[in-house]
Amino acid sequence: VSGLPPPELTWLLNGQPVLPDASHKMLVRETGVHSLLIDPLTQRDAGTYTCVAPNKTGQNSFSLELTVVAKEVKKAPVILEKLQNSGVPEGHPVRLECRVIGMPPPVFYWKKDNETIPFTRERI
């Protein structure tokens, strides 16, 4: 922002002044760039922001819409790689693998013949 005399810049959220507090800071660089820093951003910060720059000779402003998206997009588990039928000779090791994604990360367990397989260090 530039002007003579230099404008006194203010920020509005939905028409109400944004006041500096623990999560809202107004910064001015030596180059004249004004910033509104919001950290951490919450759902309450969503809305229409207006930057108003008035001085004795007039005023200028601009507005923008800030949308706050969810931090974690929830997604049902998806199996990316499925097990294949296989035959392994008795006494040989076998590794059964599958790849699963989801948000939050899914908790999964193995079953054999519809019974949960308990985790044991010596075999599994």
N, C-alpha and C positions, 0 to 999 in steps of 0.2 A: 504494500500500500504506500502510495506517495501522495503528497499534497502540501500546500503552504497555507496556513500553518499545518504542521503534521497532524493527521487525524487521530482522534482518540478512539481506537477500535474496540468494539464490543461483540460478543458472541451471544446468540439467542438460540434456544432449543424450543421449538413449537411456540415461538413468540415470547418466551420467558428468558430473562437473562441467565446465562451460565456463570455461576460464581466459582472462583477458584476454591478447591478443597483438596482432600487427600488424593482423589483420583482424577481431578480436572485441573490442568495447568495451562496458563496462557504464557506463551513464549514469544520473544521478539529477537530475531537475529540482527546483527549489525547491518546486514544488507536490507533491512526493512521488511523482511518476511515475517509475518505473524502466524503463529501456529496455536491450535487448541489441541493439547495432548490429553488423551483419555486413557488411563491405565490403572486398573484393569477395566476393560469394556464389559458392560452388562446389558441385559435386555432393556433396562430403564433408559439407556443412552440412545436408543433408536428414535428417529424422528427427523423433522426438518430443521437443519441448522442454518442460521443466517449470520453472516459476517457483516457488520455495519460499521462504516468508516465515515464519521461526520467531522467537519471542521467549520470555521466561521463562514466559509463561502458556499457550503453545501454538504451533500452527503452522497455516498455511493454504497451499494450493498450487493451481495449475491447470496443465493441459497442453494443448499444441496440436501438430498435425502440420504440418511444413513440407515441402512438395514443391518441389524445384528443377527447373524445366523447362529444356529446352535453350535456349541463347541464340539459336540459329538453327534454325528448323524447315526441314529440307530439303524442297524441292518441285521436282519435275521441270518443265522448261520447258513453258509453255502458250502457244500462239499465240492472242492475244485478237482481233486483226484480221488477216485474211488478204488477200492480193492478189486483185484482180479482173482478169479478162481485159480487155484494152483495146487499142485501135488508136490509134497516134499517128503523124501525118505525119512522114516523114523530115526531119531537120534541126531539128525542134522539141525542146525539152527535155521530159523526162519524170521524174517522181518516183515511185519504187516504195517503198511503205512497208508495214511490218508492226509490230505491237506484241506483244512477248513478255515474259512474266514468269516468274520462277523463283527459287529460293534454293539455293545462291548464284546471283547474277545470271548468266544464261547468256552465253557468248561465242558470237556468231553471225557468219556470213559468208554472202555471196551466191554463187549458182551460176547459170550460164546453160548450158543443154544439158548438164548434169551436170559442168561444168567450173567450178572456183572462179574468181571474177572478182577479179583483183588490184586493190587500191586505188591509183588514180592521181589526183592532185590536179586535173589538167586536165579530166578527164571525170567522175569519181565522187567 
